Amino acid sequence: MDEDENIWIYLPKHSQGYRKGVNAFLDNAFPKLAVGDEMTCPCRNCKNNKWQRREFIYDHLICSGPYPLYVNWIVEVSHILSPNNGSEDEDMDWENNLHFGDNLDEMLDRTNGPNVDSKRFYEEEKQPLYPGCKKFSRLSFIVRLYSLKCVHGITESGFGDITRADPRCVSRDEKEDSYKTCGLSRWIVREKKGTSDSNPEKVIHKVPVNVMRYFPLKPRLQRLFICKDFSELMVWHAVGRQRDGKLRHPADAEDWKTMDVRYPQFASEKGNIRLGLVADGFNPFRTMNTNHSTWPIVLVNYNLPPWLCMKPENLILSTLISVPDSPKNNINVYMQPLVAELTELWNEGIQTYDAFTDQTFILRASILWTISDFPGYAMLSGWSTKGYLGYPVCNYETSSMYLKYSKKMCYMNHRKFLDPDHKCRFDKRRFNGQIKMRQPPCNSVGNRHRRFAV
């Protein structure tokens, strides 16, 4: 669309050009959007929420002007059926004021100098949706489906039915009955109760033995640097953070500073990503009597400012585990793909294009800490949080006692964390009748806990 054609929206509202543009918008919009003799008014006061007749919409757009959110849409609609075009724009979603044209090339032209991997990704995603399709590429079709899902509130099951409606859209291979690595069956076969072998109509249910959905990490970290504005935010912890000794961001914490001192080469690259790993289980069906549990493993990007790093859209869903019960110690099996990628990102890194600096660099990533409840801590670390050594801070120096009659473990001797001359250390009457002079345990970090890692 030429810039000269857009000028009418910014002309004075009493001018002939502005009135002509409003009439062109109404002429093109009413046949598509009107219900009877009314449609929603996109003026500054109605905000596309109130239904009005044509003459009232015309008056509103002249007197109040368009609502800023719909300015571009009004201009596009006013030129859909212009005399120069003479044809209707089939990529316009009239109902939701969205344009779904395949303009990926225009978007990619705004970045200069992507690396070889980025170019390969762009070329693959520009492939047609299916052989002979000229209207959609793979990526543009996915973007359109996801937009419709969000706008109309389509459920996951409904969205799955839509994608299965045309086998050309999604490739589903359910013919493999065994795992490629071990050769064991992927399914638990269950027959309907009350059927016999002679009954040809018996129902057979194939239930997956294990279900895990893993979303590759490296491409998603690379995409964080494709957008120039977001790429600038990825180095906020190094260039935009206020250093006054106060704890405002994880970069002000001792763990972050200790890691920078231990690994100066990693800290020298501002774009290297520090991550936190979060894991917890929940029942998505909201009923406690259902034998099902879902365990998401989420990564938190701490490079971002504190007002952005905990936003839902900036959290990275890495793994989704669906099991009848908690995975317990087998969680290390489910986390193998994530651990393999994190190991590669730490040791070797991956070449990434930075749109802010217009250069490529070797991107590396690290895990600063894990976030979980106490049972989840045992699963992620491999250190049992039950029994005589169930207090991880004290490790092998845990002071525990088994209560015979209540049949529970009790963890005592917390006075060892006090100062050596604290009066409570010498108080026998209020405690267990003993003076406690034992020193606190050493900090359990480094090689001492490394063998318990996933």
Backbone torsions as a table, in degrees:
resi	resn	phi	psi	omega
1	MET	NA	128.9	-177.9
2	ASP	-69.8	152.4	179.6
3	GLU	-68.3	-30.3	-179.8
4	ASP	-63.6	-30.9	-179.2
5	GLU	-73.6	-20.5	-178.3
6	ASN	-86.0	-10.4	-172.0
7	ILE	-65.5	-28.0	-173.4
8	TRP	-61.7	-31.1	-177.8
9	ILE	-68.6	-20.8	-178.4
10	TYR	-104.5	2.9	177.2
11	LEU	-73.6	161.2	174.1
12	PRO	-57.4	142.5	-173.5
13	LYS	-67.9	-17.3	178.6
14	HIS	-92.1	-2.4	-176.3
15	SER	-78.0	158.7	-178.8
16	GLN	-69.0	-35.5	179.7
17	GLY	-64.7	-40.6	179.1
18	TYR	-66.2	-43.9	179.1
19	ARG	-63.1	-37.5	178.4
20	LYS	-65.5	-39.9	177.5
21	GLY	-65.1	-40.1	178.0
22	VAL	-63.4	-42.0	178.2
23	ASN	-64.2	-38.7	177.4
24	ALA	-64.0	-39.3	177.5
25	PHE	-63.2	-45.5	-178.9
26	LEU	-67.3	-37.1	178.3
27	ASP	-62.7	-36.1	-177.4
28	ASN	-86.7	-31.2	-174.4
29	ALA	-83.0	-37.9	-173.9
30	PHE	-62.0	-42.2	178.3
31	PRO	-61.7	-23.4	-176.6
32	LYS	-99.0	-36.5	-169.6
33	LEU	-109.2	-15.8	-174.1
34	ALA	-74.1	143.0	170.8
35	VAL	-114.5	106.9	-171.6
36	GLY	73.0	-122.5	178.4
37	ASP	-112.3	23.1	-178.8
38	GLU	-133.1	153.0	171.1
39	MET	-148.6	166.7	-179.4
40	THR	-70.2	139.0	-174.8
41	CYS	-93.9	123.3	-178.7
42	PRO	-91.1	28.8	-179.2
43	CYS	-78.1	176.2	-175.9
44	ARG	-67.1	-26.6	-177.8
45	ASN	-91.9	-41.9	-176.9
46	CYS	-78.7	-30.2	175.6
47	LYS	56.8	33.9	176.7
48	ASN	64.0	25.8	179.7
49	ASN	-112.4	-21.3	-176.4
50	LYS	-107.7	139.7	179.7
51	TRP	-87.4	131.0	-178.8
52	GLN	-138.5	158.9	173.7
53	ARG	-80.4	167.3	-172.4
54	ARG	-59.7	-44.8	-176.8
55	GLU	-65.0	-32.9	178.3
56	PHE	-72.3	-39.0	177.8
57	ILE	-63.2	-40.3	178.0
58	TYR	-60.3	-46.1	179.2
59	ASP	-63.6	-40.8	-179.1
60	HIS	-63.4	-44.1	-179.0
61	LEU	-68.7	-27.6	177.7
62	ILE	-78.5	-43.0	-174.6
63	CYS	-82.8	-48.6	-174.3
64	SER	-96.1	-26.4	-176.3
65	GLY	86.2	165.6	-178.3
66	PRO	-76.2	153.3	173.7
67	TYR	-69.8	130.9	-172.8
68	PRO	-53.0	-31.8	-177.6
69	LEU	-66.2	-24.1	-174.5
70	TYR	-109.7	13.4	-178.4
71	VAL	-62.7	-51.5	-177.9
72	ASN	-63.2	-37.8	180.0
73	TRP	-65.6	-42.0	178.9
74	ILE	-61.2	-41.9	179.9
75	VAL	-64.6	-42.8	-179.8
76	GLU	-63.7	-44.6	-178.9
77	VAL	-64.9	-35.1	-178.5
78	SER	-66.0	-18.3	-178.9
79	HIS	-110.7	2.5	-178.5
80	ILE	-59.7	-45.6	-176.7
81	LEU	-114.9	39.0	-179.9
82	SER	-70.5	159.3	179.2
83	PRO	-59.6	-27.9	179.8
84	ASN	-72.0	-32.3	-179.5
85	ASN	-82.9	-59.9	-178.0
86	GLY	71.5	8.5	-179.6
87	SER	-142.3	157.0	-176.4
88	GLU	-89.5	140.7	177.7
89	ASP	-78.6	111.3	-175.6
90	GLU	-79.1	-11.6	-178.2
91	ASP	-89.9	1.2	-178.4
92	MET	-87.3	125.1	172.2
93	ASP	-89.8	95.8	-172.1
94	TRP	-64.3	-37.4	-173.6
95	GLU	-68.3	-36.2	-175.0
96	ASN	-109.1	8.1	177.0
97	ASN	58.4	41.9	-179.4
98	LEU	-120.9	146.3	177.6
99	HIS	-114.0	123.6	-173.4
100	PHE	-111.8	26.7	177.9
101	GLY	-63.5	151.4	-179.9
102	ASP	-80.2	80.9	-177.6
103	ASN	-105.0	35.0	-178.6
104	LEU	-67.0	-34.8	178.7
105	ASP	-62.3	-39.1	178.4
106	GLU	-64.0	-37.8	179.0
107	MET	-67.9	-42.4	-176.3
108	LEU	-72.5	-24.9	179.3
109	ASP	-67.3	-16.0	-179.2
110	ARG	-77.7	-12.3	176.4
111	THR	-104.5	143.4	-177.7
112	ASN	-115.0	126.7	171.2
113	GLY	76.1	44.2	173.6
114	PRO	-61.5	153.3	-179.7
115	ASN	-76.8	-177.4	-174.5
116	VAL	-64.3	-41.8	-179.4
117	ASP	-64.0	-39.8	179.0
118	SER	-65.0	-42.6	178.3
119	LYS	-62.2	-40.3	178.5
120	ARG	-63.8	-39.3	177.7
121	PHE	-63.5	-43.2	-179.9
122	TYR	-63.2	-41.9	-178.0
123	GLU	-66.3	-39.0	179.3
124	GLU	-66.5	-40.6	-178.0
125	GLU	-74.7	-16.0	177.3
126	LYS	-85.0	0.3	177.0
127	GLN	-65.4	149.0	-179.6
128	PRO	-63.5	154.1	-178.5
129	LEU	-58.4	-41.3	174.5
130	TYR	-149.4	160.4	-177.5
131	PRO	-54.8	124.8	179.1
132	GLY	95.9	-7.6	179.9
133	CYS	-78.6	125.1	-178.7
134	LYS	-109.6	-13.6	-174.1
135	LYS	-89.3	-36.3	-174.7
136	PHE	-125.9	143.4	164.5
137	SER	-95.7	175.2	-178.7
138	ARG	-62.1	-44.9	-176.6
139	LEU	-70.3	-42.4	-178.7
140	SER	-65.3	-34.0	178.0
141	PHE	-68.9	-39.1	177.8
142	ILE	-64.7	-41.7	179.3
143	VAL	-62.8	-40.5	-179.4
144	ARG	-67.9	-43.8	178.8
145	LEU	-61.3	-43.4	-178.0
146	TYR	-67.8	-36.1	177.3
147	SER	-63.8	-43.8	177.8
148	LEU	-64.7	-36.3	178.4
149	LYS	-62.8	-42.6	-179.1
150	CYS	-72.0	-41.0	-177.0
151	VAL	-66.2	-42.9	-175.1
152	HIS	-95.4	-0.8	178.5
153	GLY	64.4	39.9	-179.1
154	ILE	-71.6	134.7	179.5
155	THR	-73.1	168.1	180.0
156	GLU	-63.5	-41.2	179.5
157	SER	-65.5	-40.9	177.7
158	GLY	-65.3	-38.8	178.7
159	PHE	-66.2	-36.6	176.5
160	GLY	-64.7	-39.1	177.7
161	ASP	-64.6	-35.3	179.3
162	ILE	-66.0	-45.6	-178.8
163	THR	-68.1	-27.8	178.2
164	ARG	-81.6	-10.5	-177.6
165	ALA	-65.9	-33.6	179.1
166	ASP	-120.8	110.5	-176.3
167	PRO	-64.4	-13.8	178.7
168	ARG	-76.3	-18.6	-176.4
169	CYS	-78.8	-44.0	-175.5
170	VAL	-129.9	131.3	178.6
171	SER	-92.2	121.7	-178.4
172	ARG	-123.4	117.6	-178.6
173	ASP	-111.4	101.6	-179.4
174	GLU	-112.2	18.3	-177.2
175	LYS	-85.0	-18.8	-179.4
176	GLU	-77.8	122.8	-178.0
177	ASP	-104.6	-1.7	-178.4
178	SER	-141.3	157.2	177.9
179	TYR	-74.6	143.3	-177.6
180	LYS	-71.2	-31.0	-174.8
181	THR	-79.7	-52.7	-174.6
182	CYS	-101.6	-16.2	179.2
183	GLY	81.4	1.3	179.9
184	LEU	-76.9	160.3	-177.8
185	SER	-68.9	142.1	177.6
186	ARG	-84.0	-9.9	-170.1
187	TRP	-125.6	150.9	167.2
188	ILE	-106.9	114.1	-175.2
189	VAL	-87.8	123.6	-179.7
190	ARG	-125.9	125.2	178.2
191	GLU	-93.3	151.3	179.5
192	LYS	-66.0	137.7	-178.1
193	LYS	-64.2	143.0	177.6
194	GLY	89.0	2.1	179.0
195	THR	-99.6	156.8	179.9
196	SER	-121.3	170.4	-179.2
197	ASP	-68.0	-24.9	-179.1
198	SER	-83.0	-7.4	-178.7
199	ASN	-86.8	111.3	-177.6
200	PRO	-72.2	-12.2	-176.7
201	GLU	-102.0	16.9	-179.7
202	LYS	-67.8	144.7	-175.3
203	VAL	-96.3	128.1	179.8
204	ILE	-113.7	123.4	178.2
205	HIS	-102.7	129.5	176.6
206	LYS	-105.7	109.2	-178.0
207	VAL	-104.3	128.3	179.0
208	PRO	-61.8	140.3	178.0
209	VAL	-67.4	-48.3	178.3
210	ASN	-137.1	143.1	178.5
211	VAL	-128.4	121.4	176.5
212	MET	-142.6	131.2	176.8
213	ARG	-112.5	119.6	-178.8
214	TYR	-115.8	134.1	-179.2
215	PHE	-112.7	114.8	-175.1
216	PRO	-53.1	141.8	-172.4
217	LEU	-92.3	-41.8	-172.2
218	LYS	-59.1	-48.0	179.2
219	PRO	-61.4	-32.4	-178.6
220	ARG	-73.2	-34.4	175.1
221	LEU	-69.0	-35.7	178.1
222	GLN	-66.1	-35.9	-178.3
223	ARG	-68.2	-19.7	178.3
224	LEU	-63.7	-22.1	-177.0
225	PHE	-103.1	2.7	179.7
226	ILE	-72.5	-40.3	178.8
227	CYS	-82.3	131.0	-175.4
228	LYS	-63.7	-43.7	-178.5
229	ASP	-67.1	-43.3	-178.8
230	PHE	-71.0	-33.6	177.2
231	SER	-62.2	-35.2	176.9
232	GLU	-65.9	-35.3	179.0
233	LEU	-69.9	-24.4	-178.2
234	MET	-69.0	-14.2	176.5
235	VAL	-112.9	17.3	-179.9
236	TRP	-61.3	-36.1	-177.0
237	HIS	-62.7	-21.8	-177.9
238	ALA	-102.0	-30.1	-174.0
239	VAL	-115.6	-23.1	-175.5
240	GLY	-110.4	-2.9	-175.8
241	ARG	-82.3	140.4	177.1
242	GLN	-84.2	125.7	-177.5
243	ARG	-107.0	93.4	179.5
244	ASP	-130.3	16.0	178.3
245	GLY	85.3	-2.8	179.3
246	LYS	-94.8	150.2	-177.2
247	LEU	-88.3	96.1	178.4
248	ARG	-111.5	-20.0	-172.3
249	HIS	-148.5	153.4	176.6
250	PRO	-54.9	-23.7	177.4
251	ALA	-66.1	-18.5	176.6
252	ASP	-85.5	-5.2	-176.2
253	ALA	-81.0	159.1	-178.6
254	GLU	-66.4	-36.0	-179.3
255	ASP	-62.5	-42.5	178.8
256	TRP	-62.6	-46.9	-178.3
257	LYS	-65.8	-38.3	179.0
258	THR	-64.2	-39.4	179.2
259	MET	-68.0	-36.6	177.3
260	ASP	-63.8	-35.8	179.2
261	VAL	-72.4	-38.2	-178.6
262	ARG	-71.9	-36.3	-175.7
263	TYR	-125.4	75.5	-177.1
264	PRO	-65.1	-29.7	178.9
265	GLN	-66.4	-39.1	176.9
266	PHE	-67.0	-39.9	-178.0
267	ALA	-73.2	-19.9	-177.4
268	SER	-69.6	-26.2	178.2
269	GLU	-91.7	112.9	-175.0
270	LYS	-65.8	-27.4	-177.2
271	GLY	-79.9	-9.8	178.0
272	ASN	-61.0	140.4	-168.8
273	ILE	-101.2	132.1	171.9
274	ARG	-101.1	128.7	-175.0
275	LEU	-120.9	151.9	168.5
276	GLY	-116.2	138.5	-177.3
277	LEU	-103.9	124.9	-177.2
278	VAL	-118.1	133.4	178.7
279	ALA	-143.4	137.3	176.5
280	ASP	-165.0	157.9	179.8
281	GLY	-113.9	150.5	177.5
282	PHE	-152.5	163.9	177.2
283	ASN	-100.7	110.6	-176.1
284	PRO	-70.1	-13.5	-177.4
285	PHE	-92.6	-1.8	175.0
286	ARG	61.6	21.8	176.2
287	THR	-128.4	131.5	-175.6
288	MET	-77.6	-16.3	-177.4
289	ASN	-90.2	4.0	178.0
290	THR	-90.0	129.8	-176.4
291	ASN	-83.8	73.6	-179.4
292	HIS	-157.2	146.5	179.0
293	SER	-147.7	138.3	177.9
294	THR	-117.2	129.2	-178.4
295	TRP	-119.0	101.1	173.0
296	PRO	-84.4	143.0	173.1
297	ILE	-115.6	115.3	-171.7
298	VAL	-116.7	142.8	176.1
299	LEU	-109.5	135.4	179.8
300	VAL	-105.1	127.8	-179.4
301	ASN	-89.1	104.8	-176.8
302	TYR	-88.1	0.9	174.5
303	ASN	-69.3	-25.1	-175.9
304	LEU	-76.8	161.3	175.6
305	PRO	-61.8	159.4	-176.1
306	PRO	-62.7	-25.8	179.6
307	TRP	-82.8	-0.7	179.3
308	LEU	-121.8	-28.6	-170.7
309	CYS	-66.4	-24.9	-179.2
310	MET	-102.3	9.0	175.5
311	LYS	-68.6	142.5	-178.8
312	PRO	-56.7	-36.0	-177.0
313	GLU	-71.9	-14.3	179.8
314	ASN	-101.6	-1.9	174.4
315	LEU	-80.6	142.2	-174.6
316	ILE	-107.8	107.1	175.9
317	LEU	-77.2	115.9	-175.1
318	SER	-98.3	-48.4	-174.1
319	THR	-138.6	142.6	176.9
320	LEU	-128.8	112.8	-176.0
321	ILE	-106.5	124.6	177.7
322	SER	-115.1	112.1	-176.6
323	VAL	-137.9	157.0	175.8
324	PRO	-61.7	-34.7	179.3
325	ASP	-135.3	-177.7	-179.8
326	SER	-64.6	146.9	-179.5
327	PRO	-68.6	-16.9	177.6
328	LYS	55.1	-133.5	-176.2
329	ASN	-72.4	-13.7	178.3
330	ASN	-78.2	3.8	179.6
331	ILE	-64.0	-25.1	177.6
332	ASN	-66.1	-26.8	176.5
333	VAL	-69.4	-43.8	179.7
334	TYR	-68.0	-27.1	-176.3
335	MET	-90.9	3.7	-178.2
336	GLN	-58.3	-44.6	178.1
337	PRO	-61.1	-40.0	179.4
338	LEU	-66.9	-43.6	179.8
339	VAL	-63.2	-38.3	179.2
340	ALA	-64.0	-42.5	178.8
341	GLU	-67.7	-41.6	179.2
342	LEU	-64.7	-37.5	177.4
343	THR	-63.5	-43.0	178.2
344	GLU	-65.6	-40.0	179.1
345	LEU	-67.0	-29.2	179.9
346	TRP	-81.1	-43.4	-174.9
347	ASN	-80.7	-46.3	-172.1
348	GLU	-109.3	-39.0	-174.9
349	GLY	80.0	179.8	-178.7
350	ILE	-143.2	137.7	-178.0
351	GLN	-69.1	128.5	-173.1
352	THR	-135.3	140.0	176.5
353	TYR	-90.8	128.5	179.3
354	ASP	-104.0	112.5	-177.7
355	ALA	-70.6	-24.5	-178.0
356	PHE	-72.4	-43.4	179.3
357	THR	-94.8	-8.3	-178.0
358	ASP	58.0	39.9	179.5
359	GLN	-140.0	165.0	173.7
360	THR	-104.5	149.6	178.9
361	PHE	-148.2	166.4	178.3
362	ILE	-88.4	110.3	-178.8
363	LEU	-86.2	129.8	175.3
364	ARG	-126.3	161.1	-177.3
365	ALA	-142.9	155.1	179.7
366	SER	-143.4	157.6	174.6
367	ILE	-101.9	118.8	-179.8
368	LEU	-80.0	-44.4	-176.9
369	TRP	-163.3	171.3	174.9
370	THR	-113.4	149.9	-180.0
371	ILE	-125.3	123.0	-178.0
372	SER	-165.3	171.9	171.3
373	ASP	-80.4	-178.1	-173.4
374	PHE	-67.0	-43.8	174.3
375	PRO	-63.3	-36.8	177.0
376	GLY	-65.9	-31.0	176.3
377	TYR	-60.5	-40.8	178.9
378	ALA	-64.3	-39.1	-178.9
379	MET	-69.1	-40.9	-176.0
380	LEU	-76.2	-34.4	-175.8
381	SER	-93.2	-23.9	-174.5
382	GLY	84.1	1.6	178.8
383	TRP	-98.5	122.8	-177.3
384	SER	-66.5	134.4	177.2
385	THR	-99.5	21.8	176.5
386	LYS	-127.6	162.5	176.1
387	GLY	86.8	-162.9	-172.9
388	TYR	-69.9	-26.6	-178.8
389	LEU	-112.6	39.5	-174.1
390	GLY	-84.8	3.4	179.7
391	TYR	-105.2	101.7	-170.3
392	PRO	-63.8	-30.3	-177.2
393	VAL	-63.4	-41.5	180.0
394	CYS	-83.1	-20.3	175.9
395	ASN	59.9	-127.9	-178.4
396	TYR	-73.3	-8.4	179.1
397	GLU	-99.0	21.8	179.5
398	THR	-66.2	133.1	176.9
399	SER	-97.9	103.0	-174.8
400	SER	-123.9	158.0	-179.3
401	MET	-146.8	134.7	178.2
402	TYR	-92.4	123.1	179.0
403	LEU	-86.6	115.6	-170.5
404	LYS	-63.7	-44.7	-172.6
405	TYR	-84.1	-34.6	177.0
406	SER	-86.9	-11.5	177.8
407	LYS	56.4	46.8	178.0
408	LYS	-135.2	158.7	176.3
409	MET	-88.4	141.6	178.4
410	CYS	-127.3	131.7	-177.9
411	TYR	-106.5	119.0	-170.5
412	MET	-113.4	-171.3	171.8
413	ASN	61.3	43.7	176.9
414	HIS	-75.6	-9.6	-179.3
415	ARG	-68.6	-12.9	-179.6
416	LYS	-69.0	-14.0	177.7
417	PHE	-86.3	-5.9	178.7
418	LEU	-80.3	167.5	175.8
419	ASP	-62.6	149.0	-176.9
420	PRO	-57.1	-29.7	-177.8
421	ASP	-101.6	16.1	-178.9
422	HIS	-68.8	141.7	-174.7
423	LYS	-67.1	-28.0	-179.1
424	CYS	-69.0	-22.0	176.6
425	ARG	-64.1	-26.1	-176.2
426	PHE	-103.8	5.0	-177.8
427	ASP	-87.0	108.4	179.6
428	LYS	-86.9	-37.7	-170.0
429	ARG	-67.5	-39.7	-175.7
430	ARG	-85.0	-6.0	-178.3
431	PHE	-122.7	-133.9	-172.8
432	ASN	-98.9	19.4	177.1
433	GLY	79.7	15.7	-178.2
434	GLN	-129.1	153.0	171.6
435	ILE	-88.6	131.1	-176.2
436	LYS	-108.0	111.6	179.4
437	MET	-114.8	6.0	-178.3
438	ARG	-69.1	140.6	-178.8
439	GLN	-83.9	156.2	178.6
440	PRO	-66.7	154.1	-179.6
441	PRO	-70.2	161.3	177.6
442	CYS	-70.8	156.4	178.6
443	ASN	-67.0	122.7	-174.5
444	SER	-86.7	83.3	179.4
445	VAL	-134.0	172.6	173.5
446	GLY	73.8	-138.6	-172.9
447	ASN	-64.1	-23.7	-176.0
448	ARG	-66.2	-32.5	180.0
449	HIS	-105.4	-3.2	-173.2
450	ARG	-63.8	-33.6	-177.9
451	ARG	-73.4	-10.1	177.8
452	PHE	-96.3	2.0	-178.7
453	ALA	-68.2	159.8	-177.8
454	VAL	-65.4	NA	NA
